[in-house]
Amino acid sequence: MKALVLEAKDQPLAWKEVEKPTLQPGEALVKIKAAALNRRDYWITIGRYAGIKYPTILGSDGAGLVAEVGSDADKDWLNKEVIINPSNNWGDHPEFQGKDFTILGLPQDGTFAEYVKIKAEYLHPKPTHLTWEQAAALPLAGLTAYRALFTKAKLHKGDKVLIIGVGSGTGTFALQWAKAAGCQVFVTSGTGEKIEMAKKLGAAAGVSYKAQDWVQQLQQLAGGFDVIIDSAIGPEFDKVLDLANPGARIVSFGATAGESPALPFRKIFWKQLQILGTTMGTKTDFEAMLNLLNTHQIVPVIDEVFPMQDANRAIKIMGESSQFGKLVLQV
């Protein structure tokens, strides 16, 4: 089979022949129809991620057909259209991942290939209203945003939500999930174009985080927020606390703008704020996400689709953060 192989740091992915995976009992082989990029893939290509090994096949998101299974117990999956849950070996505690937790695409070879091996327990039927490309866009970012909003922030209908940096895959999913839950959603972005795109998805309003008075603009638009999703953090994170209503929940699953300076804890305890961290999600989170998506017939936002062989161009775009929604690879 062919796969995109990362052979060294800062090297382009090579589309080359590799050995087709062999299965153990409980495993399945999925013929990939489409895969999608995540920020994780970009960080790995430039050597800024823990536990990198070479050579490796990246890719956490994928959708395709089950071509083989490793045991008769899973034969009902054969020839089924599926998406893959990339959040593997979560562990016993629903509040945090265990020591054996892994994400598909490192250390286990991922979906940037003609075939991928996965435990059958992480297969799910492809939502029938989605194309292959839309289905492939869903798993990692959709799951991360779902857990941040519902499992961690305990999102309620009527909550006022702020999404900082809406153009990412997780940001667009957070907007779609929150709107489906009956919330009023506001956004920030570095470009007016992305803010307008977010409005078309249902955002009430948005401001540029490049503006010096972005906090004041949001306060004039919305007052304050009950739930804030911030995967940037950075030196201005303390300003986010000024946007939080008393009792607000602030959730982060990244720090793309760097670490935060010392926090004003008097403000945190007096407003009774919750600052919550999250990563990926459990099987229960994944199933609940699919239920929300299917119930509301939500369609993931795709910025652009590339042939698998053109993945290096997609990774360059990911590094520039110019996309709105997901970047997808088509086999």
Protein Blocks (a to p, Z undefined) as FASTA:
>chain_A
ZZdddfbghiacdddddddddddehiacdddfbdcddfklmmmmnopaghiacdddehjb
dcdddfbdfbfklmmmgopacdddfbghkbjblkbccfkbccehiabdcfkbfbdcddfk
lgccddfkbcfklmmmmmmmmmmmmmmmmmmnopaehiacddehjlbmklmmmmmmmmmn
opacddddfbfklmmmmmmnopabdcdfkbmklmmmmmmmnopafbdcdfklpmmlmmmm
mmpcghiacddfbdfnopaddddfklmmmnopacdddehjafklmmmmmmmmmmnopacd
dfbdcdfklmmmmmmmmmnopagcjddddZZ
